[in-house]
Amino acid sequence: MKKLLASLVLLTSTFVFAANKEAPSVKVEAFTVTNDVVTISKKYPATIKAEKSVNIIARVSGALQNRYFEEGSFVKKGQKLYKIEQRTYQANIDSSRAALNSAKSLLVKATNDWKRYKKLYEQKSISASQKDEYYYNYQNALANTKNAEAALTNAKIQYGYTQIKAPMDGIISTTLLNVGNYVNANTVLTTITKVDPVYVEFSLPQTDLGKYLSHIKSKEVKFSMNCQNECIVGGTLKYISPILDSSTDTLLLRTEFPNKDNKVIVGQFTNINVENIAIPGVISIPEIAIMQNGGASVVYVIDDKSTVQIRPVVLTGENTQTGVVISSGLKSGEKIVLSNIAKLRPNSKVQIVEGKK
């Protein structure tokens, strides 16, 4: 019993000594809060669209004789795509050319008659009505010749339409009619889509208009997009809608991206990154300083007695090069804890071993 009592006295003395001894300071890294100009980036959902898409339409009717392209291939402007049967249109050229030759012969005769009878009238050998008749014949022959020339030109144009060529560079889609089918005029045969460059369209929420639109309009921001696990850079702003979409409270913007390697597929959904947005008077802190407590974001703030207290902060959801932006909770000049956070409790003593600004 005496040994037990002695042990209890010794244990009690140990606890009293430990309670009177101050806990050692926790060594931490600290970050000094500043109110400064920060560069942020924003991400918005976007859609990739073709700069231009053109339907290839038959301008004349006839049997489809040839197709010169592979479906889904890249075609160049002026490249032959189809040929429509040409015999009818060649016959029209030959007929129009013969009609022109005949009209020219009649014009030669009418011109000579007019010159001769004009001279006779000046010599008062014929009446005015006779002179007028030959003048009208000459004018009629001249008009018939011009009509014949126009008919020949039109026949050549119609013949040219039998050779269907690509109006621009792009990727050609599947053919809608195969060789051997009869094609009517104004029939769509296929489509060519220009894929370099491509448009990337996104909508700016009304809540972001006042904060970011002026920055986006400036040439200081940079645009990139995420596509097939790759970041595509080099986007430029091409269009800002003058009208806010009242149904979605968003403003449409369009950017243009190079696509020389055809890595970007038209119709894809992606995310566009608006980078290098400079915002003045903003507090940004490293993300590692933030803890979650009951759904709220909190940090440890170091006071002038080198003890820490929990402080709630409000995040804006915006990222910077140094961390995340907060709208309230901290003031410029305060210090927050960056390391050994798990070892801390409210009122813990800390020793700053390395500060970050």
ABEGO torsion letter per residue (X at the ends): XAAAAAAAAAAAAAAAAAAABBBBBBBBBBBBBBBBBBBBBBBBBBBBBBABBBBBBBABBEBBABBABBBGBBBBBGBBABBBBAAAAAAAAAAAAAAAAAAAAAAAAAAAAAAAAAAAAAAGABBAAAAAAAAAAAAAAAAAAAAAAAAAAAAAAAAAAABBBBABBEBBBBBABBBGBBBBBGBBABBBBBAOBBBBBBBBBAAAAAAAAAAAABAABBBBBBBGGBBBBGBBBABBBABBBAAAGBBBBBBBBBBAAGABBBGBBBBBBBBGBBBBGBBBBBAAABBBBGGBBBBBBBBAAGBBBBBBBBBAGBBBAAEBBBABGBBBGBBBBABGAAABBBGBBBBBABBBX
